[in-house]
């Protein structure tokens, strides 16, 4: 990406990369779509909060706003419900009277909401460029090629696909079509147990870390039972023998936020805060999970801090917006971010107050914008995979 520089250091202009991370610019060559039919209001507009409130009131019960835990506070204040991606999609389905579902999250989350809601409901994503780097690490073409590799190795019939909720509708549909299920970070253990009752091996998509941590930490497998399939290498970078010997075939994908935490981060925070308990998300690397005191999903993290005694000290390894919100909600506890560096989810951060105001005002004026629609066939098989997850004990 081209970087703008200037010969006058006192008049430095923001680089395209900086503007992209701040959600103010776009890379049209790599993003799904970023152009709004109308002009976004200025982020400096002092009336943004009032404009959002007025538009939401005008829409009334016709709109239901979902806010993912990683969203900015300026956006969360207008959410009717907050939660993780699957909880929010189910909340939307439970509100059939809402004509518009405004999903303040990322693209795959809005797809899941469209799959689970009725045909009469319209799911809207305030910024179409709010994607997920992890979900984008597994495309339908790559996964189809992987299945061909497994077939050539003579093991496809033994493999049950398990896909993380953080995946595209296409990957969910592939999973449903091939007899697999979806999982969340909360029920990954149950999903894997279910899969191993049906087959001898699991193809886990697209987050290698959640798959590895669940297999080793929760199911007692060894690291040697896991192999890493790299879609950018011939045959995934694996031999047929390696595939035949493996129990867990892990897709080479990861969360760009949770993947930044390291064992050094854990060691450093223990030195800085004596007596601290380290609590991390299972999307973190295996060595980080092994070094932590507790591991759990976003909902687990929230409940753990709610139940923690006053005066306790915590270092949390997950997205910074959530950690800050938890620290503000629990002034009687010392809650720190696990790493010293800022770790926002840059794509989640694209949903800002100007985008939300533009979305709500457009809907209030009768203009449907940024609708997320999953085609019928994809929806059918993706819903099958999600229903299998719902049927897990």
ZISULMO-V237405 format. One record per helix or strand of 3 or more residues. SS is the DSSP state (@ for helix, = for strand). FROM is the first residue (numbers start at 1). TO is the last residue. Records with the same first field share a line. If there is no record, write none. Layout:
SS: FROM-TO, FROM-TO
This chain:
@: 9-11, 16-21, 48-62, 73-76, 85-93, 107-116, 135-137, 140-152, 156-158, 169-177, 188-198, 208-218, 223-225, 234-237, 240-245, 258-260, 263-272, 286-291, 298-307, 320-329, 348-350, 353-364, 376-390
=: 63-68, 81-83, 100-104, 122-124, 159-164, 181-183, 201-205, 226-229, 248-251, 277-280, 313-317, 334-337
